[in-house]
Amino acid sequence: MEKVNWLLVLWVLTALFCLRVAGQPLAALVDVPGLPPFDAWHSGALPYPALLAAQLAIVAWLVRTTRAVGAGRVRWRRSLGRWLLAASCLYGAIMAARLVLGATILRDVPWFARPVPTVFHLVLAAYLGVCGRLHVRHG
């Protein structure tokens, strides 16, 4: 069985979310081929300034957590890991359902019909899952 470098996985997921945070304002400033337009990056559930503030807080948490894992400064707890795994599965399932519903029967409802934010919610769900797995494994 192949050994997975879970620290690298955490950094890749962090980088993907950082690209999401940078992508939306970039789409507002310049027309980049292949880059979705500004409005495609969020569902409108929050005004953009509030969304950006929340995203920057999430980025700070992702970087802080990933650095702590890399430096060995994490107090592993199996119970936290089980909770994170459950939350990750629930979060991921809800976002996968959102993606499918937005591509089919709810394609006229903006919260469902915009796949870009949903994909990045799946990135966050994956991050929680990796953290959960590490806590269960090392706890």
CORCOR-V198001 format. One record per residue. N is the residue number from 1. RES is the residue in three letters. SS is DSSP state (H for helix, E for strand, C for the rest). OMEGA is omega in whole degrees, -180 to 180 (NA if undefined). D_FIRST is the distance of its C-alpha to the first C-alpha in whole Angstrom. Layout:
BEGIN
n = [N | N]
res = [RES | RES]
ss = [SS | SS]
omega = [OMEGA | OMEGA]
d_first = [D_FIRST | D_FIRST]
END
This chain:
BEGIN
n = [1 | 2 | 3 | 4 | 5 | 6 | 7 | 8 | 9 | 10 | 11 | 12 | 13 | 14 | 15 | 16 | 17 | 18 | 19 | 20 | 21 | 22 | 23 | 24 | 25 | 26 | 27 | 28 | 29 | 30 | 31 | 32 | 33 | 34 | 35 | 36 | 37 | 38 | 39 | 40 | 41 | 42 | 43 | 44 | 45 | 46 | 47 | 48 | 49 | 50 | 51 | 52 | 53 | 54 | 55 | 56 | 57 | 58 | 59 | 60 | 61 | 62 | 63 | 64 | 65 | 66 | 67 | 68 | 69 | 70 | 71 | 72 | 73 | 74 | 75 | 76 | 77 | 78 | 79 | 80 | 81 | 82 | 83 | 84 | 85 | 86 | 87 | 88 | 89 | 90 | 91 | 92 | 93 | 94 | 95 | 96 | 97 | 98 | 99 | 100 | 101 | 102 | 103 | 104 | 105 | 106 | 107 | 108 | 109 | 110 | 111 | 112 | 113 | 114 | 115 | 116 | 117 | 118 | 119 | 120 | 121 | 122 | 123 | 124 | 125 | 126 | 127 | 128 | 129 | 130 | 131 | 132 | 133 | 134 | 135 | 136 | 137 | 138 | 139]
res = [MET | GLU | LYS | VAL | ASN | TRP | LEU | LEU | VAL | LEU | TRP | VAL | LEU | THR | ALA | LEU | PHE | CYS | LEU | ARG | VAL | ALA | GLY | GLN | PRO | LEU | ALA | ALA | LEU | VAL | ASP | VAL | PRO | GLY | LEU | PRO | PRO | PHE | ASP | ALA | TRP | HIS | SER | GLY | ALA | LEU | PRO | TYR | PRO | ALA | LEU | LEU | ALA | ALA | GLN | LEU | ALA | ILE | VAL | ALA | TRP | LEU | VAL | ARG | THR | THR | ARG | ALA | VAL | GLY | ALA | GLY | ARG | VAL | ARG | TRP | ARG | ARG | SER | LEU | GLY | ARG | TRP | LEU | LEU | ALA | ALA | SER | CYS | LEU | TYR | GLY | ALA | ILE | MET | ALA | ALA | ARG | LEU | VAL | LEU | GLY | ALA | THR | ILE | LEU | ARG | ASP | VAL | PRO | TRP | PHE | ALA | ARG | PRO | VAL | PRO | THR | VAL | PHE | HIS | LEU | VAL | LEU | ALA | ALA | TYR | LEU | GLY | VAL | CYS | GLY | ARG | LEU | HIS | VAL | ARG | HIS | GLY]
ss = [C | C | C | C | C | H | H | H | H | H | H | H | H | H | H | H | H | H | H | H | H | H | H | H | H | H | H | H | H | C | C | C | C | C | C | C | C | H | H | H | H | C | C | C | C | C | C | H | H | H | H | H | H | H | H | H | H | H | H | H | H | H | H | H | H | H | H | H | H | H | H | C | C | C | C | C | C | H | H | H | H | H | H | H | H | H | H | H | H | H | H | H | H | H | H | H | H | H | H | H | H | H | H | C | C | C | C | C | C | H | H | H | H | C | H | H | H | H | H | H | H | H | H | H | H | H | H | H | H | H | H | H | H | H | H | H | H | H | C]
omega = [-177 | 178 | -179 | 175 | -173 | 177 | 177 | 178 | 179 | 179 | 179 | 179 | 176 | 180 | 178 | 180 | 176 | 177 | 178 | -179 | 180 | -175 | -176 | 178 | 177 | 179 | 178 | -174 | -176 | 177 | -179 | 178 | 179 | 179 | -180 | 179 | -176 | -176 | 180 | -174 | 177 | -173 | -178 | 180 | 178 | 171 | -174 | 179 | 178 | 178 | -180 | 178 | 179 | 180 | 178 | 176 | 178 | 178 | 179 | 179 | 179 | -179 | -180 | -179 | -179 | 177 | 179 | 177 | -179 | -178 | -180 | -178 | -179 | 173 | -175 | 179 | -178 | -179 | 176 | 179 | 178 | 179 | 180 | 178 | 178 | 179 | 179 | 180 | 180 | 179 | -180 | 180 | 179 | -179 | 175 | 177 | 178 | -180 | -180 | -180 | 179 | 178 | -176 | -167 | -180 | -177 | 178 | 180 | -173 | -177 | 179 | -169 | 180 | -173 | -176 | 179 | -179 | 179 | -179 | 169 | 176 | 175 | 179 | 177 | 178 | 179 | 178 | 179 | 178 | 177 | 178 | 179 | 179 | 179 | 180 | -177 | -174 | -175 | NA]
d_first = [0 | 4 | 6 | 9 | 13 | 15 | 18 | 18 | 17 | 20 | 22 | 22 | 23 | 26 | 27 | 26 | 29 | 31 | 31 | 33 | 35 | 36 | 36 | 39 | 42 | 41 | 42 | 45 | 46 | 45 | 45 | 41 | 40 | 37 | 38 | 39 | 42 | 43 | 43 | 40 | 38 | 39 | 40 | 44 | 43 | 44 | 46 | 44 | 45 | 44 | 41 | 40 | 41 | 38 | 36 | 37 | 36 | 33 | 32 | 33 | 31 | 28 | 29 | 30 | 27 | 24 | 26 | 27 | 23 | 23 | 26 | 24 | 27 | 26 | 27 | 24 | 25 | 23 | 26 | 26 | 22 | 23 | 26 | 24 | 22 | 25 | 27 | 24 | 24 | 27 | 28 | 26 | 27 | 31 | 30 | 28 | 31 | 33 | 32 | 33 | 36 | 37 | 36 | 38 | 41 | 41 | 41 | 45 | 44 | 43 | 40 | 38 | 39 | 38 | 34 | 33 | 34 | 32 | 29 | 29 | 29 | 26 | 24 | 26 | 24 | 21 | 22 | 23 | 20 | 18 | 20 | 20 | 17 | 17 | 20 | 19 | 16 | 19 | 22]
END
